[in-house]
């Protein structure tokens, strides 16, 4: 990562933190603090190039993890699935769910597809992404998700589930593996109500 990219990631993380304190917006255009301004290249579970900006237009629940994780990642995905299940009837189709892999080497599109199938993730609403190490570092910095490779061919990382508005600004973050998802669900409902 170049120094310029590192400073850009840090600046975006600071802006994103400030955006978390601002009221939710139903605007779909990226703000200055939008994650959709990040230009890193990603590939989705179908092998298609996917820019973060392509995720805009509706609220997005995004988290980072990796498919071979047997500890915290299944809990993160379970929390996201719980949110999907507990949205009001018809509301789940108005929310996007995104799981981004830390493991830029092992989590190929094929493995992401198998992961989605094994967890029963509806790919009409879910997008699974993999990118190179620089893309992962940049997004993790912007979402304030500390992580590091460990000596067991995996990653030690924070459990963070983030709600973005339709323009890509951070509205709310659920932090910690033991956190209740009730507050995040309330924020999603509030954001959806404001978008009508």
Secondary structure, 3 states (H helix, E strand, C coil): CCHHHHHHHHHHHHHHHHHHHCCCCCCCCCCCCCHHHCCCCEEECCCCEECHHHHCCCEEEEEEECCCCCCHHHHHHHHHHHHHHHCCCCCHHHEEEEEEECCCCCCCHHHHHHHHHHHCCCCCCEEEEEECHHHHHHHHHHHCCCEEECCCCCEEECCEEEEECCCCCEEEEEECCCCCCHHHHHHHHHHHHHCC
